[in-house]
Amino acid sequence: MLSAEIASITCDGHKAPLKAIRKVCPDVPVQRCLVHIKRQRQIWLTQYLKAPVTQELLYLSKRITYLKTYEQSNDWLADLYHWYERSKTYVNEKAVQHTGAFSFIYKKPTSLSLYAPEHLKDYLR
């Protein structure tokens, strides 16, 4: 039988693989593939690009490609958290549907904490 120590896992961010990874390798750091982050950014942000809040997030998200160190990643996550704190009223806007139900106007970034270092996850939930 082959044995190997897994240092980290990079994946596309889908829920099923993440759930399996957490079950089988709970202590292994998981990160999302940069290509998948860029694609999701394009889908989410180009719809509402005129809003200053969205332009800020687009600028912030483009910085992901340049993160090289753990410290830079922590700084980026802190900047993302501060952006969200300043922008949460806009992000959480809801509209009333014809049925009377409420729905979010803008697609919510539900998994900000998914790939954060453990000590920052509580801030991003």
Stockholm file with secondary structure:
# STOCKHOLM 1.0

chainA/1-125         MLSAEIASITCDGHKAPLKAIRKVCPDVPVQRCLVHIKRQRQIWLTQYLKAPVTQELLYLSKRITYLKTYEQSNDWLADLYHWYERSKTYVNEKAVQHTGAFSFIYKKPTSLSLYAPEHLKDYLR
#=GR chainA/1-125 SS CCCCCCCCEEECCCHHHHHHHHHHCTTSCEEECHHHHHHHHHHHHGGGTTSHHHHHHHHHHHGGGGCCSHHHHHHHHHHHHHHHHHHHHHHTCEEECTTSCEEESSCCCTTTTTTSCGGGHHHHC
#=GC SS_cons         CCCCCCCCEEECCCHHHHHHHHHHCTTSCEEECHHHHHHHHHHHHGGGTTSHHHHHHHHHHHGGGGCCSHHHHHHHHHHHHHHHHHHHHHHTCEEECTTSCEEESSCCCTTTTTTSCGGGHHHHC
//
